[in-house]
Amino acid sequence: ADLNAGTDPDPAASYTVRVQALPPTQLAFDGPGNSVSETNQAPGVWQYFTVTVPTNANLLGWDLRLTGVTAGSPQISVSRDTLPPAAQPVYSYSTTWPSGAGTGGGADWSGCGGPLLEVGMGNPLQAGTYYIGVQDPTYTSSYTLVSRGIGLAGYSIPVQPLDLTGSVTNLALPVGEAAYYQVVVASNTPDWKLHLGMVAGDALLMVQKDWLPSSLAPGYYGSPYGYGGQRMLKPGDEQWAMLPDNGNGSNVTAGTYYVLVA
């Protein structure tokens, strides 16, 4: 259809189209340079960042989160090798992170803070290059994106070895943060019990064999054998017990287990 039918034609237009590459901001995986702040990011606009997850025997997981959100409700989306959002998802039970696959982040461990993605190496995190997209579709947003490694040594968030019959006290766990412990269960162990005794505030307890418990774990069920870990969450102290599996003799399943308190 001629939109100018019956009217004088518009004068000839003259303009220039410029295309400018906007490479993602590089963040360090951990340590200096592992955070970046954005102020007054326009609604509906994606801001992209990239992080390289290293290969290291001590590395057990990745904590990626938004902090200091002073405007809007920005969300994060993470994809391996490609810009998010990804068409293929990774799940709480995934043991690999394929190229091009991705996931989003949910609330922090308190359930109230900025978006958090916490995943263990091998469930599904792997060494490689990851792209993070941050967007608020409705409001102008201001925030800080922080990347931290979780590991046995040399990372911002430590994993502390804990004897099977031992105990540990933490009197200063910040709101929304997690403490991690590694417990080795021997093959001749008839049962195993955990008790989280609260001194102040409230906390959840999660347990998973072989990998760190994950923020991808479903909130309504869970398993210590994959699926992101088994979650215990109620007001006050938490209790968790493991007994021998049906048909597996008189001892519990031996191995390395990871305990999260948050």
Solvent accessible surface area in square Angstrom, and as a share of the most:
residue,aa,sasa,rsa
1,A,145,1.12
2,D,97,0.50
3,L,169,0.84
4,N,62,0.32
5,A,70,0.54
6,G,89,0.85
7,T,90,0.52
8,D,126,0.65
9,P,108,0.68
10,D,108,0.56
11,P,122,0.77
12,A,104,0.81
13,A,86,0.67
14,S,115,0.74
15,Y,176,0.67
16,T,95,0.55
17,V,115,0.66
18,R,205,0.75
19,V,143,0.82
20,Q,145,0.64
21,A,88,0.69
22,L,147,0.73
23,P,109,0.69
24,P,41,0.26
25,T,50,0.29
26,Q,114,0.51
27,L,2,0.01
28,A,36,0.28
29,F,17,0.07
30,D,32,0.16
31,G,27,0.26
32,P,134,0.84
33,G,56,0.54
34,N,24,0.12
35,S,57,0.37
36,V,34,0.19
37,S,74,0.47
38,E,39,0.18
39,T,103,0.60
40,N,106,0.54
41,Q,14,0.06
42,A,51,0.39
43,P,62,0.39
44,G,37,0.36
45,V,76,0.43
46,W,77,0.27
47,Q,55,0.24
48,Y,51,0.19
49,F,0,0.00
50,T,14,0.08
51,V,0,0.00
52,T,72,0.42
53,V,2,0.01
54,P,48,0.30
55,T,124,0.72
56,N,69,0.35
57,A,103,0.80
58,N,59,0.30
59,L,6,0.03
60,L,30,0.15
61,G,0,0.00
62,W,1,0.00
63,D,2,0.01
64,L,0,0.00
65,R,16,0.06
66,L,4,0.02
67,T,53,0.31
68,G,56,0.54
69,V,54,0.31
70,T,114,0.66
71,A,36,0.28
72,G,33,0.31
73,S,68,0.44
74,P,2,0.01
75,Q,86,0.38
76,I,6,0.03
77,S,17,0.11
78,V,0,0.00
79,S,0,0.00
80,R,46,0.17
81,D,65,0.33
82,T,64,0.37
83,L,91,0.45
84,P,4,0.02
85,P,93,0.58
86,A,33,0.26
87,A,109,0.85
88,Q,90,0.40
89,P,66,0.41
90,V,9,0.05
91,Y,104,0.40
92,S,11,0.07
93,Y,117,0.45
94,S,19,0.12
95,T,71,0.41
96,T,70,0.40
97,W,0,0.00
98,P,52,0.32
99,S,73,0.47
100,G,21,0.20
101,A,0,0.00
102,G,5,0.05
103,T,24,0.14
104,G,37,0.35
105,G,16,0.15
106,G,45,0.44
107,A,59,0.45
108,D,19,0.10
109,W,20,0.07
110,S,49,0.31
111,G,51,0.49
112,C,120,0.72
113,G,32,0.31
114,G,23,0.22
115,P,12,0.07
116,L,0,0.00
117,L,1,0.01
118,E,0,0.00
119,V,1,0.00
120,G,0,0.00
121,M,47,0.21
122,G,22,0.21
123,N,1,0.00
124,P,0,0.00
125,L,1,0.00
126,Q,59,0.26
127,A,33,0.26
128,G,20,0.19
129,T,46,0.27
130,Y,0,0.00
131,Y,51,0.19
132,I,0,0.00
133,G,0,0.00
134,V,0,0.00
135,Q,36,0.16
136,D,5,0.02
137,P,95,0.59
138,T,85,0.49
139,Y,136,0.52
140,T,57,0.33
141,S,1,0.00
142,S,11,0.07
143,Y,5,0.02
144,T,31,0.18
145,L,0,0.00
146,V,25,0.14
147,S,0,0.00
148,R,43,0.16
149,G,0,0.00
150,I,0,0.00
151,G,0,0.00
152,L,66,0.33
153,A,57,0.44
154,G,80,0.77
155,Y,36,0.14
156,S,59,0.38
157,I,13,0.06
158,P,88,0.55
159,V,2,0.01
160,Q,83,0.37
161,P,94,0.59
162,L,31,0.15
163,D,107,0.56
164,L,58,0.29
165,T,132,0.77
166,G,39,0.37
167,S,106,0.68
168,V,59,0.34
169,T,103,0.60
170,N,77,0.39
171,L,138,0.68
172,A,85,0.66
173,L,56,0.28
174,P,81,0.51
175,V,137,0.79
176,G,7,0.06
177,E,39,0.17
178,A,12,0.10
179,A,15,0.12
180,Y,4,0.02
181,Y,16,0.06
182,Q,32,0.14
183,V,1,0.01
184,V,97,0.56
185,V,3,0.02
186,A,51,0.39
187,S,85,0.55
188,N,114,0.59
189,T,11,0.06
190,P,80,0.50
191,D,59,0.31
192,W,9,0.03
193,K,144,0.61
194,L,25,0.13
195,H,115,0.51
196,L,28,0.14
197,G,40,0.38
198,M,52,0.23
199,V,122,0.70
200,A,81,0.63
201,G,69,0.67
202,D,80,0.41
203,A,9,0.07
204,L,7,0.04
205,L,5,0.02
206,M,0,0.00
207,V,0,0.00
208,Q,0,0.00
209,K,36,0.15
210,D,73,0.38
211,W,65,0.23
212,L,2,0.01
213,P,0,0.00
214,S,0,0.00
215,S,31,0.20
216,L,40,0.20
217,A,6,0.05
218,P,26,0.16
219,G,60,0.58
220,Y,181,0.69
221,Y,111,0.42
222,G,19,0.18
223,S,28,0.18
224,P,15,0.10
225,Y,90,0.34
226,G,8,0.08
227,Y,92,0.35
228,G,0,0.00
229,G,0,0.00
230,Q,56,0.25
231,R,59,0.21
232,M,61,0.27
233,L,112,0.56
234,K,103,0.44
235,P,117,0.74
236,G,34,0.33
237,D,56,0.29
238,E,2,0.01
239,Q,106,0.47
240,W,12,0.04
241,A,63,0.49
242,M,13,0.06
243,L,115,0.57
244,P,46,0.29
245,D,53,0.27
246,N,158,0.81
247,G,83,0.79
248,N,95,0.49
249,G,62,0.60
250,S,84,0.54
251,N,51,0.26
252,V,6,0.03
253,T,47,0.27
254,A,38,0.29
255,G,23,0.22
256,T,39,0.22
257,Y,0,0.00
258,Y,14,0.05
259,V,5,0.03
260,L,0,0.00
261,V,21,0.12
262,A,17,0.13
